Amino acid sequence: GNEWHFGMKAHIGVDADSGLVHTVVGTSANVSDVSQAHALLHGHEQEAFGDAGYIGVDKRDEMKGKPVKWRVAAKRGKIKAMQDGPLKDLVVAVERTKAQIRARVEHPFHIVKNLFHHRKVRYKGLAKNTAQLFSLFALANLVIARNLLQPVHGGNPSSV
């Protein structure tokens, strides 16, 4: 009858220091993460971190001539296949450090999904849903900024 299904992804660029979202790109769900990497950069990055979905990003045509150094996670199977020993321990430690930095990207998603209860798209079509994502991530930035300022001013978060 009148059923419809629509899937989309939100690709976001987040500042590693502040945790604030600086770029939002909405695509259909079948678009790969690595194809949107160039759109997530604001142009002043020296390093960019990505999960295993961004493997090969530095070889893409869109990234030619950009001075960004990519720190992409290794695939889990590759690490598991390594022999136990000091080299594997070092690789695991490096990957853990990368993961701790990449975790900053998950905080805005936590706010949008869990605090704002945005778990499903509301509209048919990419344009309206992407516009809603812009609003939600802008509001998430306000929540993150409030939490950053709260320890400085102390006291009740409603007084900030």
N, C-alpha and C positions, 0 to 999 in steps of 0.2 A: 503494500500500500504506500503509505506516505513516510516510511522510515528513511532516515538518511544518516550517514556516518561520515564524520570529518575528523581527521587527525592532524595535529600540527606540533611543531617543535618550537621552543623558544631558545635561541642561542644568545648568550649574554657575555659581554666583556666586563670584567670586574677589576677594580684597582686592588692590587695585592696589599697595599698599606692600609687603606681606609676600609676596604670591603664594599665600597659604593659601586653601583652599576653605572657604567658610562656608555654602554652600547647594548641595544636590544634588536635582534633580527628574528622575525617570525617566518617560518617556512612550513611547507607541508611535511608530514611525518616521514616521507620517503627520501628526503634530502639528507645527504651525509653531513656529519659535523665538519669534516675537513674541507668541504667545498665552501663553507661559510667563514673560515678562519680569517681571511683577508678583511672581511666586513666587520670583524670584531675588534680590530685594532684602531686606536685613535691616532696613531702616527708618532707618538713620542715614547713608545715602549723600547726598552733595551732587551728585555726578556719577556717571553710569553710561555705560560704553562698550559698544557692540555693533557687530557686523558688519552688512552690508547686509540681512541677514535680519530686522533689528529696525527697518527703516524704518517710520515711522508709529506707533511705540510710544507717543509722547507724546499721541497723539490717541485712544487706546483708553480705554474706560470704566474699566478697572481702574486706570489711572494718574491719573485725575482727583483732584486734591487732594494729590498727592504732590509734595514739593518737589525732586524729583530733576531735574537737568538732563541730558538724554540727549545723548551725542556718538556719533552713528551714522555709520558709513562710507557714503560716497556710492557709488553703483553705478559700476562701472568704465566702462561704456559712456557714462555721462554725462560723465565726465572726458575720455575719449578724443574725444568729440564737441566739446569746447571748442577754440577757436582757440588756436594757440600764442601765447605771450606772457607777460607778467608775472603776469596774473591766474591763468592755468593753472598757472604755476610755484608761486604761492602756495597754490593749492588742493591741488596735489600734495604740497607740504611739510606742510600741515595734515593731510592724509589719512595721510601717513607717520607723523606724530606719534601720531595716533589708533591706527594699526596697531601701533606699538611698545608702547603701553599695553595694547591688546587681546591682545598676544602673551603676556601673563602668564597668560591663561586656558589657553593651549596647553600649558604646562609640566606641570600635573597630568595632562592627557590623555597626554602623553608618558610620564610615570611609570607610569600605569595600563596603557597599551597596550604599551609597549616594555620597561619593567623588570619589570612584573608579568605580562606576556604575556596580558593580557585583551583579546582581539580579537573574540571571539564570545560571545554570551550562552550561559549554561550550562543554563538551566532553561526550561520552558514557563511562561509567565505573567509579568506585569509585577511582581508583588509580590516574588517571590523574587529576580528579577534586580535590581530596585531596591535591595533589602536588601544584595545583594552589592556594588552600586556604592557604597553608603554606607560599607561596610567598606573597599573599595579606595581611595576618596578620603580616608578618614580615615588610612589608612596612607600615602598619598601626602603628606598634610600632615606626617606625622612625618618623611618623607624630606626634604621641603622645609625644615622647621624645623631638621633636623640640618645641612643645607647652609648655612642662614643662620647657625647658631651656630659652625660649623667654623672660619671665619676668625678669629672672636673668640678661641677657645680654642687655635687652631693645632694643628699636629701631625696625628696619625692620626685619621681619622673614626671608627674603632672605639673610640677613647678618649672620645668625646663621649657 
